[in-house]
Amino acid sequence: MSFDNDPLWRLRHALAGILLALLLSLLPAALLGGWLGDRFGESYGARVACYGALLLYLVVGAVVLVVRVAPHETRPLSPRRALRWLLSLWLWPALLAAQGRRPPAA
């Protein structure tokens, strides 16, 4: 059985990096959501809403990374690459902004 033509197999390094970044982001999102909830509402509902918004932000970022970056990622996952995925997951709007300013290909 050959995996060469399977698109998910070709994306395995990127998908593993994104999944690891999502898992590593759960605790910081919970802490940040709790802090923001205390700042804005000082209630459990406000903390949950902030945490939920951060989780939505991260999931949307994961989808953006899968669509925009993952097809070009071929290197195996390493600690350095995992850190890059983690930072990319939190800073994905900057990725979209940078791609928007790029001149069109000739």
C-alpha positions in Angstrom: 0.0 0.0 0.0 1.4 3.3 -1.1 0.6 6.6 0.7 2.3 8.8 -1.9 -1.0 9.9 -3.5 -2.9 10.4 -0.2 -3.2 14.1 0.5 -3.6 13.6 4.2 -0.4 11.6 4.3 1.5 14.4 2.5 0.1 16.9 5.1 0.9 14.7 8.1 3.7 16.8 9.4 1.7 20.0 9.2 -1.4 18.4 10.7 0.6 17.0 13.6 2.1 20.4 14.2 -1.3 22.1 14.1 -2.8 19.5 16.4 0.0 19.8 18.9 -0.2 23.6 18.8 -3.9 23.4 19.5 -3.3 21.1 22.4 -0.6 23.3 23.8 -2.8 26.4 23.4 -5.6 25.1 25.7 -4.0 26.1 29.0 -2.9 29.6 27.9 -6.3 30.2 26.4 -8.0 29.2 29.6 -5.7 31.4 31.7 -6.1 34.4 29.3 -9.8 33.8 29.1 -10.1 33.8 32.8 -8.0 37.0 33.1 -10.0 38.8 30.4 -13.3 37.6 31.9 -12.3 39.0 35.3 -11.3 42.3 33.7 -14.5 42.7 31.7 -17.2 41.0 33.7 -15.9 39.5 36.9 -18.3 36.6 36.6 -18.1 33.0 35.6 -20.1 33.7 32.5 -17.7 36.4 31.3 -14.7 34.0 31.8 -16.5 31.2 29.9 -17.4 33.7 27.1 -13.8 34.9 26.8 -12.4 31.4 26.8 -14.9 30.3 24.2 -14.0 33.3 22.0 -10.3 32.4 22.3 -11.0 28.8 21.4 -13.0 29.9 18.4 -10.1 32.2 17.4 -7.7 29.2 17.7 -9.9 26.8 15.7 -10.3 29.4 12.9 -6.6 29.9 13.0 -6.0 26.2 12.7 -8.3 26.1 9.6 -6.4 29.1 8.1 -3.1 27.4 8.7 -4.3 24.1 7.2 -5.6 25.9 4.1 -2.8 28.5 3.6 0.4 26.9 5.1 0.0 23.2 5.5 0.2 22.3 1.7 3.7 23.8 1.6 5.0 22.2 4.7 7.1 19.1 4.1 9.7 19.0 6.9 9.2 16.6 9.8 7.9 17.9 13.1 10.6 19.0 15.5 10.5 21.0 18.7 11.5 24.1 16.8 8.8 23.5 14.1 6.2 22.8 16.9 7.0 26.2 18.4 6.6 27.8 15.0 3.2 26.2 14.6 2.2 27.4 18.1 3.2 31.0 17.3 1.6 30.8 13.9 -1.6 29.6 15.5 -1.8 32.6 17.8 -0.6 35.1 15.2 -2.6 33.9 12.2 -4.2 37.3 11.4 -0.7 38.6 10.7 -0.2 35.8 8.2 -3.4 36.9 6.4 -2.4 40.5 6.5 1.1 39.7 5.1 -0.4 37.6 2.3 -2.8 40.4 1.4 0.0 42.9 0.9 2.0 40.6 -1.4 2.1 41.7 -5.0 0.4 39.4 -7.5 2.5 36.8 -9.2 3.5 37.6 -12.8 
